[in-house]
Amino acid sequence: MSCKKYRTLFSGLLIGWMPVCLAEVEKQTLNALSYGNMLNWLVGLLLVLGVFFLCVWSMRKVNGLVVNNADKMRVVGGLSLGMREKVVLLQVGKKQLLLGVTPGRIDTLHVLEGEDCLNTEIPQVNIAESGFAKHLLQAIQARKGRADAQ
């Protein structure tokens, strides 16, 4: 049989089955929406949302845990070499690793140990001295001053 005959046969089967399908649809009755149905849907929805928020909350708690020795590893600095390439200086214990980072891989370029390390002190950033923190404190104090004046 040719392709045209298959299409004709297939079309005939579809047209032949259409009244049967429509008859099945007409036999189904619609149930009226009652308060019981709405209550079941609402309880189910609240249950699903509760499980979802419980999972989100638990993931936040798990991600907040500190892994042992995680405080001994930090990024000292980095330099962008292009749109997708970087050089990163990573402090691990008493060693520093110079890493080449691309989207497809990370390569160790050089390992610095002992006195060869570039930056050994941990920078202490005072949050109150940063520019954003100063502006935020000024805005809060200004708002408190306006609220006290009223």
C-alpha positions as CSV (number, residue, x, y, z in Angstrom):
1,M,0.0,0.0,0.0
2,S,1.2,3.5,-0.7
3,C,1.4,6.4,1.7
4,K,-1.8,7.9,0.3
5,K,-3.8,4.7,1.0
6,Y,-2.5,4.7,4.6
7,R,-3.7,8.3,5.1
8,T,-7.1,7.5,3.6
9,L,-7.4,4.4,5.9
10,F,-6.3,6.4,8.9
11,S,-8.7,9.2,8.2
12,G,-11.6,6.8,7.8
13,L,-10.8,5.2,11.1
14,L,-10.7,8.6,12.8
15,I,-14.0,9.6,11.3
16,G,-15.6,6.2,12.2
17,W,-14.5,6.5,15.8
18,M,-15.6,10.1,16.3
19,P,-19.3,9.4,17.0
20,V,-18.3,6.7,19.6
21,C,-16.0,9.2,21.3
22,L,-18.7,11.9,21.3
23,A,-21.3,9.5,22.7
24,E,-19.0,8.6,25.6
25,V,-18.6,12.3,26.4
26,E,-22.4,12.8,26.4
27,K,-23.0,9.9,28.8
28,Q,-20.8,11.5,31.5
29,T,-22.6,13.6,34.0
30,L,-21.2,16.7,35.8
31,N,-21.2,16.7,39.5
32,A,-22.2,19.9,41.3
33,L,-19.4,21.5,43.2
34,S,-20.2,21.2,46.9
35,Y,-18.6,22.6,50.0
36,G,-17.3,19.2,50.8
37,N,-15.4,19.1,47.5
38,M,-14.0,22.6,48.1
39,L,-12.9,21.6,51.6
40,N,-11.1,18.5,50.3
41,W,-9.3,20.6,47.7
42,L,-8.4,23.3,50.3
43,V,-7.0,20.7,52.8
44,G,-5.0,19.0,50.1
45,L,-3.6,22.3,48.8
46,L,-2.6,23.3,52.4
47,L,-1.0,19.9,53.0
48,V,1.1,20.2,49.8
49,L,2.1,23.8,50.5
50,G,3.0,22.8,54.1
51,V,5.2,20.0,52.9
52,F,6.8,22.3,50.4
53,F,7.6,25.0,53.0
54,L,8.9,22.4,55.4
55,C,11.3,21.1,52.7
56,V,12.5,24.7,52.0
57,W,13.0,25.4,55.7
58,S,14.9,22.2,56.2
59,M,17.1,22.9,53.2
60,R,18.0,26.3,54.6
61,K,18.9,24.7,58.0
62,V,21.0,22.0,56.3
63,N,22.8,24.5,54.1
64,G,23.5,26.7,57.2
65,L,25.5,24.0,58.9
66,V,29.3,24.6,58.9
67,V,31.4,21.7,57.6
68,N,34.5,20.9,59.6
69,N,37.5,22.9,58.5
70,A,35.4,25.0,56.2
71,D,36.8,28.1,57.9
72,K,40.3,27.1,56.9
73,M,39.6,27.7,53.2
74,R,38.9,31.1,51.7
75,V,39.3,33.0,48.5
76,V,42.0,35.6,48.9
77,G,41.6,37.3,45.6
78,G,40.8,36.9,41.9
79,L,41.4,38.5,38.6
80,S,39.2,38.3,35.5
81,L,41.1,37.6,32.3
82,G,38.2,37.7,30.0
83,M,34.5,37.2,29.9
84,R,34.7,33.6,31.0
85,E,38.3,33.1,32.4
86,K,39.6,34.0,35.8
87,V,42.6,33.5,38.0
88,V,41.8,32.9,41.6
89,L,44.1,32.8,44.7
90,L,42.7,30.4,47.2
91,Q,44.0,30.0,50.8
92,V,43.8,26.4,52.1
93,G,45.4,26.1,55.6
94,K,48.9,27.5,55.2
95,K,49.1,26.9,51.5
96,Q,47.9,29.2,48.7
97,L,46.7,27.8,45.4
98,L,46.7,29.9,42.2
99,L,43.9,28.5,40.1
100,G,42.9,29.1,36.5
101,V,39.1,28.9,36.2
102,T,37.2,28.5,33.0
103,P,33.7,27.3,32.4
104,G,34.9,23.8,31.5
105,R,37.6,23.2,34.1
106,I,39.7,24.4,37.0
107,D,43.5,24.1,36.8
108,T,46.1,24.6,39.5
109,L,48.6,27.0,38.1
110,H,50.9,27.3,41.1
111,V,51.1,26.3,44.8
112,L,52.6,28.8,47.3
113,E,53.8,27.6,50.7
114,G,55.4,29.1,53.8
115,E,57.0,32.5,53.1
116,D,56.1,32.4,49.4
117,C,52.4,33.1,50.3
118,L,51.2,36.5,49.0
119,N,48.7,37.6,51.6
120,T,48.8,35.8,54.9
121,E,46.7,38.0,57.2
122,I,43.0,37.7,57.2
123,P,41.3,41.0,56.4
124,Q,39.0,42.2,59.2
125,V,36.2,44.2,57.6
126,N,34.4,46.5,60.0
127,I,30.8,46.5,58.7
128,A,30.0,49.8,60.4
129,E,32.8,51.5,58.4
130,S,31.5,50.4,55.0
131,G,29.8,53.0,52.8
132,F,26.5,51.3,52.6
133,A,26.3,50.7,56.3
134,K,27.0,54.4,57.0
135,H,24.2,55.5,54.7
136,L,21.8,52.9,56.1
137,L,22.5,54.1,59.7
138,Q,22.0,57.7,58.6
139,A,18.7,56.9,57.0
140,I,17.5,55.0,60.1
141,Q,18.5,57.8,62.4
142,A,16.8,60.4,60.1
143,R,13.6,58.3,60.1
144,K,13.7,58.0,63.8
145,G,14.2,61.8,64.1
146,R,11.2,62.4,61.9
147,A,9.1,60.0,63.9
148,D,10.1,61.6,67.2
149,A,9.3,65.0,65.8
150,Q,5.7,64.0,65.0
